[in-house]
């Protein structure tokens, strides 16, 4: 059992949710469904907004011709397919609200090539509560960049999923504990 996290100062914290968009949410993920991740994330966004916290919604998209997508010269590329219309739109439960920050990225992590760091620093945020899909891709890439920039990290384990339960478990048990605190949504809400 993990130790309780210290109280979270909502005025210095941002809830950052990665890729909760139609095309990503349509994939099969584990160890929980995308619908479960979205439901938990919606509870978190409601609480953060009601308490005056900052909600940051991140999604990925590319030019129609793919010219701004990362290079694909890798041993194991993602399947090449034309994304369906609206794949990059947030799921209904993650519709941005006034006061939210929306970040559009073009690679795995939410910092590189975006103004996420600037938006957080201008709002005096030093703690990130992090969730999204996929645990070991967009969430982990964002977490590594955040850690390197000196942010305190709290990972909401039940607000994440990946392409396999094994991929999710490796990030949650081997990587994230070295970058911050891994907790459940109930523990995070209790610390607010």
C-alpha positions, 0 to 999 in steps of 0.5 A: 500500500502506498503512503498518502500523498501530501495535500495537493495545492489546487492553485499550483496544480494542473490536471493534464489529460492526454489524447482522450479523443475519438480516434484514440478512445475507439481503440482496444486498450487495457487493463481497463476500457477507454470508457472507464478511463474517460469516466474517471477523467471526467470525474477529475475534470469536474472536481478540478474545475469546481475547485478552481483548478486548471484543466489541460486537455491534450490531443494529437493531430496532423496535417491532412497530408501527414507532412507534420507527422513524426518520421516513420523510419522505425523498426515497428511503425504504427499501421499506416491508415488514413484517420477517419474524420473527427478522429482528433476531436475530444470525446464529448466528456472532455469537451473543453470548458472556459478556463481550460487550456487546450494543447495540440501536439504532433508527437507522443509527448505534450511538451515538445513543439507546444506551449504547454510549459509556458502555459503552466509556468505563466499560471504558476503551476508546479505540480501535474496530475497526469492521465490519459491514453496510452500509458506508455506512449503519450502519458509516459513521454509527457511525464518524462519531459515534465520530470526533466523540467522540474514538475512534481508528478502525480499519476492517476493509475485508474485514469490511464490505459494502454494497448496491453495490460503489460505495457500499462503495468510496466510504465506504472510499476517501473517508470512512473514511481521513479518520476513521481507518485502513482495513486488512484483517482480516489487518493488524488481526490482525497488529497484535494 
